[in-house]
Amino acid sequence: MRITTTVNGEQRQVDDVWEGESLLYVLRERMALPGSKNACEQGECGACTVYLDHVPVCACLVAAGQADGREIVTVEGLQVEGELHPVQRAFVEAGAVQCGFCTPGLVVATHDLLERSGQPSDPEIREALAGNLCRCTGYEKILDAVHLAADRLSTSEKQ
Amino acid sequence: MTTVIARPESHTKVIGGRVGDSPQRPDGNLKVRGEFAYSSDLWMEGMLWGVTLRSPHPYARIRSIDIGPALATPGVSAVLTHEDVPGEKLYGMDIADQPVLAIDVVRYQGEPVALVAANHPEVARQAAKKIRVDYEVYEPVTDPIEALGHPGWNPGQHSTAPVVQVVELNAERARLHPNGNLVRHLKIRKGDPAPVADVVVVGEYEVGMQDQAFLGPESGLAFPAEDGGVELHVATQWLHSDQQQMCLALGLPPEKVRLTLAGVGGAFGGREDLSMHVHACLLTLHTGKPVKMVYHREESFFGHVHRHPATMRYEHGATGDGVLVYVKAAIYLDGGAYTSSTPAVVANAGTLGIGPYVVPNVQVDCFGSYTNNPPCGAMRGFGAVQVAFAYEAQMDRLAAELGMDPVELRCRNAMTEGAQAPTGQVIDSAAPVEELLRRVQSMPMPAEHPAAGDTDLRALPGGVSNVTHGESVVRGVGYAVTYKNIGFSEGFDDYSTARVRLEVVNGEPTVTVHTAAAEVGQGLVTVEQQIARTELAVDRVVVHGKDTRVGSGGSTSASRQTYVTGGAVKAACEKVRDVLLGMARRQLGHTIAGLRLDDGKVVSDGEGVVAAIADVLGDRVIEETLQWRHRPTEPIDPETGQGFAHVQYAFSAHRAVVDVDVELGLVKVVALDCAQDVGKAINPEAVVGQIQGGSAQGLGLAIMEEVIVTGGMIRNPSFTDYLLPTMLDMPPMKIAVLEYADPHAPYGLRGVGEPPTISSGPAVAAAIRQAVGKPLSRVPIRPEHITGT
């Protein structure tokens, strides 16, 4: 089948998609966007989190056909004019990245959290990101990164 | 000595990036942008997808394999079996006993039987289902103690009846390998064989099978080379060990099997053994096309070794005032179907089996067995994790028997520098066991949990799912301390190779560091840059991609890379520096005392700056390649276990504070504080990251993580059913990093990665026991163990 979507602001069309393919497979293998990660492929780890019509979803749980005609933003689409988004920058600076396989999903999930809540508390962050598994960091520096990004975003909004 | 406390007040970075600083990782920006190329992200024009057909049975004889219908499937390019393996058909890191593809017998569920390459992964998977394998199914050997013919214990743990028609075991079939079912029996015999003590405590303990659960699945891309060889881009922990095993299986010389490290999504021991390496190369050599293989999560549970489950019986004897007189231990580790690294895991569990305590009389018998359970091998902590649960539970039990405080009992028996390990090895650098315990003991305690009904549900055990709202929540506090060998032991030739190049690029002196040491997320690439900047006083340092075009870096395991590859990079830089300073002397035409490098310049104490490095170099290039070794170790005596077995020891202690809902059996770890001696923190932020991440894995084993195996079958091969700690499960940590230099190691550093995974779990288990008042001698501790229902 043919799938037509908007991905990271660009109109994309792919042909010969098998009906059983997930949005994650189409992004990674057909659209050359492997940033969204394939860690569990059953919606448990959050590594493939993308925006689908502005709502964060696990791309592995979305059938490719469901994405037809819709708008998708992946981790590759979060940069602003070629610069790292403040959330991305905070993850690097806080040491929240080790192997980094969970990072794209966490960056998207954090991006979404900070869109909804400017200065989330620790319990709010933990609850919001509990669907994103990280095996390397023990999460402490991810918590630091979220706070750092929240501080920077709220400061830039005030200016 | 300095102390670094986690969660700094400010995120201001020290710019500079030399040893002791915390510069950002060179791959960080790529990773947050989603542009870092992991082994599962690779793509080539015209590539095929490879899949593996695996045995559904833990033990069976293969009567026949019919690949005809699979091969006839449209889109399929190849279907291969053991007959297509051109070289050695068995592989293994030290002992080659594992078939590349099953030959006549399968010995564990998930053993690879056949391969398919097709133009789409789903086409390959469907074709694999059409391969007809006729099995004669045997009753599996599942008890690691009975597998050795030893009288069993823990009758509740035996296998359940399988559903298929099964041929019962007889003496011949119960022997899984030609030499029987014993992988290794390690004995420690020290002091009086029949010691007598005032107080004796005995306990039996079990540790479940843990999975590394790295997030990046086993994967890689192989493609044929013009010289008849093969290229493989893969996620691994040791490129050269892989290469050596692959050459044997493929029947190719090393120059025709070239490996490049792709992005690695975590490892934790699970990538020491080969997974899809040979398989992808077989398919690519057979088809002449690039072949990509990526395991699904379920397949990953069958595609790598796990942490050995352990069954342990301990007896501790002490004087009435709490001085240890003796320890006796019998330790059984289930190695599963093939050898993997079981011999070395047995060595660690045996030699480290009584913990960091001074004990004059020690008898340890540590066994590794073959069974038809999933193969077990390396996982962070490597044998030291299992025994720590037992010896630390014993210390608590002994303290209770003596009416002593558990920390006081530990301190009374703590190892110090100059103490003798059970192997007779004298600890010849700092052993701050007591200080580590005192450090965590003196850290501020978390706030008491609020009265029932008055609390944020999210703070309760079970979180918002807690249905009692905290009426039955009891707090407990537990301590544990441990030590771990760093680097490869028992006389292993444990070296690393570094190639360091210094040249002027765009007017700026530039260092390129090339090693084959695998970066798996821990930050070795950052450390390599820091060492080169420190030794050569140059800001711009490029870390070359990791591949087999330079000599072996040894394994990224045993917490050894900063020590050994760091040592190699340091030594190669020193050699480059000597050459550079020689050039400077010749150019100056006279001898200047005390020439050294500082901030891009050649300086001397007497004359200050004498030349810029860039000017000394001009268009010349200095390149040095060398192998570097830590001091040698020795094999231990097979009868007494005595010998200089380990190159270095690292120590850590944890204090865990838990809230337990004793009615529901739910646990919330409220605090998990750690003190660790790292000798020298080469990168303090990365050290803290290792402690936090390592502690999370220990917490996981204590209360949630287990590969459940019954009848040789894995029952929970998914992240739905194998539970990993989430952000809600990990508490904030207070961390003290001690720096007592080890005079034998580069910069005085100690390996960092493993100790926190070892002492965290036993501390959590101890805290739960204190809250619940039950022995809880098996981990992971589940709700039903706490409630007794």
Interface residues (C-beta under 8 A of the other chain):
Chain A: W18 G20 E21 R28 E29 A32 L33 P34 G35 S36 K37 N38 A39 C40 E41 Q42 E44 C45 A47 T74 V75 E76 Q79 L84 Q88 R89 F91 V92 E93 A94 G95 V97 Q98 C99 G100 F101 C102 T103 P104 V107 D122 P123 I125 R126 E127 L129 A130 G131 N132 L133 C134 R135 C136 T137 G138 Y139 E140 K141 I142 L143 D144 L148
Chain B: A6 R7 H11 K13 S22 Q24 R25 D27 G28 N29 K31 V32 R33 G34 E35 F36 A37 Y38 S40 D41 W43 H120 E122 Q212 A213 F214 L215 G216 P217 G263 V264 G265 G266 A267 F268 V294 H296 R297 D456 R458 A459 V520 G521 Q522 G523 E685 A686 V688 G689 I691 Q692 G693 G694 S695 A696 Q697 S718 F719 T720 L724 P725 T726 M727 L728 M730 P732 M733
